[in-house]
Amino acid sequence: MGLSYVVTGGGRGIGRAIVERMVGRGHAVVVVERDVGGLGWGLNGVRFVAGDAGVEEVAEEAADCAQRLGDLSGWVNNAAVFRDASLDRSGAGEVLDLIDANLRPVLVGSGAAVRRFLAAGSGGSIVNISSHQAVRAVPGALPYSTAKAAIEGLTRALAVEYGPRGIRVNAVAPGSVATERYVEYLGSLDPAEAAAVEEQMAVLHPMGRVATGDEVAAAVEFLLSGDAGFVNGATVPVDGGRSVLALDPEAR
């Protein structure tokens, strides 16, 4: 048998790009998605597990499936919830619920992966999908920014905890990415508004554009691979320089 991987939230966007890249390298991939019936696509070497990535039983089912397909080598925690709530309008309870919705799948997935890696005795790699918002918060995205900051802290803690046992844990932090969601958003605007958004994105990213999903997937593939064998506890920005750009306040 070859190698197998689990990708949560792998049915769309960055997750799908990761799945397609890994399958293209000849690996088996198990995708965890809430609604697999609505995906409308599939590839040889891909298996789908329907359910919430933050539920222990779902994660264990995905791990079982991956181990039937090959030697479980890596786990990508990509599932996320893009919804905001503010403290003044929504209250702490709703904000905490949304933080939990983004953080819990990473904890649950990492736990399932760690247990399988330890039982196999062969080590493995976990990659968590963070965001540029973990270090540079965006107004109107309080729960998401907070959860992503926690995910980066968790990444470091897991790397220290399990590195001595052959398990590497890293994160990738994208900026804006041309996912289906991004394209749909532009399509909902009139042409002038869409052009203005794209112009703003070009200003925010020193590369002058947003990323493709495959560019993010390439970084994930590297961190999963043996080529990153001594990379542990790192968060790799894949944002075209957005996180290090300091716009001149006077220029605004």
C-alpha positions as CSV (number, residue, x, y, z in Angstrom):
1,M,0.0,0.0,0.0
2,G,1.0,3.6,-0.6
3,L,0.5,6.6,1.6
4,S,-2.9,8.0,2.7
5,Y,-4.0,11.4,4.0
6,V,-7.0,13.0,5.6
7,V,-8.2,16.5,4.6
8,T,-11.0,18.1,6.5
9,G,-13.2,20.5,4.6
10,G,-11.6,19.1,1.5
11,G,-14.6,19.4,-0.8
12,R,-14.2,23.0,-1.8
13,G,-11.8,25.9,-2.0
14,I,-8.3,25.4,-0.5
15,G,-9.2,22.0,0.8
16,R,-10.2,20.7,-2.7
17,A,-6.9,22.1,-4.2
18,I,-5.0,20.2,-1.5
19,V,-6.9,17.0,-2.3
20,E,-6.3,17.4,-6.0
21,R,-2.6,18.0,-5.6
22,M,-2.1,15.0,-3.3
23,V,-4.1,12.7,-5.5
24,G,-2.1,13.9,-8.5
25,R,1.0,12.7,-6.6
26,G,-0.5,9.2,-6.4
27,H,-1.7,9.3,-2.8
28,A,-5.0,8.2,-1.4
29,V,-7.0,10.9,0.3
30,V,-10.0,10.8,2.7
31,V,-12.1,14.0,2.6
32,V,-14.3,15.0,5.6
33,E,-17.3,17.2,4.6
34,R,-20.6,18.0,6.1
35,D,-22.5,17.6,2.8
36,V,-20.7,15.2,0.5
37,G,-23.9,14.8,-1.6
38,G,-23.7,18.4,-2.7
39,L,-20.1,18.3,-4.0
40,G,-20.7,16.9,-7.4
41,W,-17.2,15.8,-8.0
42,G,-14.8,13.0,-7.3
43,L,-11.4,11.6,-8.2
44,N,-9.8,8.2,-8.2
45,G,-8.1,7.7,-4.9
46,V,-10.6,9.9,-3.0
47,R,-13.0,8.7,-0.4
48,F,-15.6,10.9,1.3
49,V,-16.7,10.8,5.0
50,A,-19.9,12.8,5.7
51,G,-20.0,14.6,8.9
52,D,-18.7,17.4,11.2
53,A,-14.9,17.4,11.4
54,G,-15.3,18.6,15.0
55,V,-17.0,15.3,16.1
56,E,-14.7,12.6,17.5
57,E,-16.6,9.7,15.8
58,V,-16.3,11.4,12.4
59,A,-12.6,11.9,12.8
60,E,-12.1,8.3,13.8
61,E,-14.1,7.1,10.9
62,A,-11.9,9.1,8.5
63,A,-8.8,7.7,10.1
64,D,-10.1,4.2,9.8
65,C,-10.9,4.8,6.1
66,A,-7.5,6.3,5.5
67,Q,-5.7,3.3,7.1
68,R,-7.6,0.9,4.9
69,L,-6.4,2.8,1.8
70,G,-2.7,3.1,2.8
71,D,-0.2,4.0,5.5
72,L,-1.7,7.1,7.2
73,S,1.1,9.7,6.8
74,G,-0.6,13.1,7.1
75,W,-3.6,15.0,8.3
76,V,-4.7,18.4,7.1
77,N,-7.1,20.4,9.3
78,N,-8.7,22.8,6.9
79,A,-12.4,22.8,7.8
80,A,-13.6,26.3,8.8
81,V,-16.7,28.4,9.4
82,F,-16.9,31.8,7.8
83,R,-19.4,33.7,9.9
84,D,-18.9,36.6,12.2
85,A,-20.4,37.8,15.5
86,S,-19.6,40.9,17.5
87,L,-19.4,41.3,21.3
88,D,-21.7,44.4,21.3
89,R,-24.5,42.9,19.2
90,S,-24.2,39.1,19.7
91,G,-22.6,38.7,23.1
92,A,-19.8,36.5,24.3
93,G,-21.7,33.3,24.0
94,E,-22.2,33.5,20.2
95,V,-18.6,34.7,19.7
96,L,-17.3,31.7,21.7
97,D,-19.5,29.3,19.8
98,L,-18.0,30.5,16.5
99,I,-14.4,30.3,17.9
100,D,-15.2,26.8,19.0
101,A,-16.6,25.9,15.5
102,N,-13.3,26.8,14.0
103,L,-10.9,25.5,16.7
104,R,-12.6,22.3,17.7
105,P,-12.1,20.5,14.3
106,V,-8.4,21.2,14.6
107,L,-8.2,19.8,18.1
108,V,-10.3,16.8,17.2
109,G,-8.5,16.1,13.9
110,S,-5.1,16.5,15.5
111,G,-6.1,14.1,18.3
112,A,-7.2,11.5,15.9
113,A,-4.0,11.8,13.9
114,V,-1.7,11.8,16.9
115,R,-3.3,8.6,18.2
116,R,-2.9,6.8,14.9
117,F,0.7,8.0,14.4
118,L,1.7,6.9,17.9
119,A,0.0,3.5,17.5
120,A,1.8,2.9,14.1
121,G,5.1,4.0,15.6
122,S,6.1,5.6,12.3
123,G,5.5,9.3,13.0
124,G,3.5,11.6,10.7
125,S,2.7,15.2,9.8
126,I,-0.2,17.5,10.6
127,V,-0.8,20.7,8.8
128,N,-3.3,23.2,10.1
129,I,-4.8,25.9,7.8
130,S,-4.5,29.3,9.5
131,S,-4.9,32.7,8.0
132,H,-3.1,36.1,7.7
133,Q,-5.9,37.2,10.1
134,A,-4.2,35.3,12.9
135,V,-1.6,38.1,13.2
136,R,-3.3,41.0,11.5
137,A,-7.0,41.0,12.5
138,V,-9.6,42.3,10.0
139,P,-12.5,44.4,11.3
140,G,-15.7,42.4,11.3
141,A,-14.1,39.0,11.7
142,L,-13.5,38.8,15.5
143,P,-14.3,35.0,16.1
144,Y,-12.4,33.9,13.0
145,S,-9.3,35.9,13.8
146,T,-9.3,34.8,17.4
147,A,-9.7,31.1,16.4
148,K,-6.9,31.3,13.8
149,A,-4.6,32.8,16.4
150,A,-5.4,29.9,18.8
151,I,-4.8,27.4,16.0
152,E,-1.3,28.8,15.5
153,G,-0.6,28.6,19.2
154,L,-2.0,25.0,19.2
155,T,0.3,24.2,16.3
156,R,3.4,25.2,18.3
157,A,2.2,23.4,21.4
158,L,1.6,20.2,19.5
159,A,5.0,20.4,17.8
160,V,6.8,20.6,21.1
161,E,4.6,17.9,22.7
162,Y,4.9,15.3,20.0
163,G,8.0,16.3,18.0
164,P,10.2,13.9,20.1
165,R,7.9,11.1,19.0
166,G,8.3,11.7,15.3
167,I,5.2,13.8,14.7
168,R,5.6,17.2,13.0
169,V,2.9,19.9,13.3
170,N,3.0,23.0,11.1
171,A,0.5,25.6,9.8
172,V,0.0,27.4,6.5
173,A,-1.4,31.0,6.7
174,P,-2.9,32.1,3.4
175,G,-3.9,35.6,2.5
176,S,-6.9,36.0,0.1
177,V,-7.3,33.1,-2.3
178,A,-9.3,32.8,-5.5
179,T,-11.6,30.0,-4.2
180,E,-15.1,29.4,-5.4
181,R,-16.4,31.5,-2.5
182,Y,-14.2,34.5,-3.7
183,V,-15.3,34.1,-7.3
184,E,-18.9,33.9,-6.3
185,Y,-18.6,37.0,-4.2
186,L,-17.1,38.9,-7.2
187,G,-19.9,37.6,-9.4
188,S,-22.5,39.0,-7.0
189,L,-21.2,42.5,-7.6
190,D,-21.7,44.8,-10.5
191,P,-18.6,45.0,-12.8
192,A,-17.4,48.3,-11.4
193,E,-17.6,47.1,-7.8
194,A,-15.9,43.8,-8.7
195,A,-13.1,45.7,-10.3
196,A,-12.7,47.9,-7.2
197,V,-12.4,44.8,-5.0
198,E,-9.8,43.3,-7.3
199,E,-7.8,46.5,-7.3
200,Q,-7.9,46.6,-3.5
201,M,-6.7,43.0,-3.3
202,A,-3.8,43.9,-5.6
203,V,-2.8,46.7,-3.3
204,L,-3.1,44.5,-0.1
205,H,-0.9,41.7,-1.6
206,P,2.6,42.9,-2.7
207,M,2.5,40.3,-5.5
208,G,-0.3,42.3,-7.0
209,R,-3.0,39.6,-6.9
210,V,-4.6,37.0,-4.7
211,A,-3.3,33.4,-4.5
212,T,-4.5,30.4,-6.4
213,G,-5.7,27.4,-4.4
214,D,-2.9,25.3,-5.8
215,E,-0.3,27.8,-4.6
216,V,-1.5,27.2,-1.0
217,A,-1.8,23.5,-1.7
218,A,1.9,23.4,-2.8
219,A,3.0,24.7,0.6
220,V,0.8,22.1,2.4
221,E,2.2,19.3,0.2
222,F,5.8,20.4,1.1
223,L,5.0,20.4,4.9
224,L,3.5,17.0,4.6
225,S,6.5,15.6,2.8
226,G,9.8,14.3,3.9
227,D,11.5,17.3,2.3
228,A,10.2,19.2,5.3
229,G,11.5,16.6,7.7
230,F,13.1,19.2,10.1
231,V,10.3,21.8,9.9
232,N,8.2,21.6,13.0
233,G,6.1,24.2,14.8
234,A,6.3,26.7,11.9
235,T,3.5,28.8,10.5
236,V,4.3,29.5,6.8
237,P,2.7,32.6,5.3
238,V,1.4,31.9,1.7
239,D,0.0,35.4,1.2
240,G,2.2,37.1,-1.4
241,G,3.6,39.3,1.4
242,R,0.3,40.6,2.7
243,S,1.2,39.9,6.4
244,V,4.4,41.9,6.2
245,L,3.1,44.8,4.2
246,A,2.9,48.0,6.3
247,L,0.9,50.5,4.3
248,D,1.8,54.1,5.0
249,P,-1.1,55.7,7.0
250,E,-0.6,58.9,5.1
251,A,-0.9,57.1,1.8
252,R,-4.3,55.9,2.8
